[in-house]
Amino acid sequence: MFYELRQYKVLPGKMDAWLELMEGEFIPFAVSHGMNITAAFRGEEDETVYVWMRRFESEAERERVDAAVYGSDTMKNDIGPRVSDVLAPDGHTVTRIVPTPASNTR
């Protein structure tokens, strides 16, 4: 089992639009296609910071879920094209992480 910690840079003044797109549309859509989204955060003081986490049991599960979500017509034709309106094009990082023995996320 592993997590992906995904941090995005939201364009200045676009956090409300990003939250509407991400949390109002993408997250419900992705969850309905099997994605396990465990957390989402916005910066407390920095309005350009958005962080979320996904959990997978295996690499095979990640590949299957990503294909179902990101390969869908909804993502390609509706949600995906609007992302560039609110996110910096080079402002994201994805880090794979695993829980330590003392973590309650195991």
Summary of the structure (lengths in Angstrom):
residues: 106
radius of gyration: 14.1
end to end distance: 8.1
largest distance: 42.4
contacts: 277
relative contact order: 0.28
helix: 39%
strand: 33%
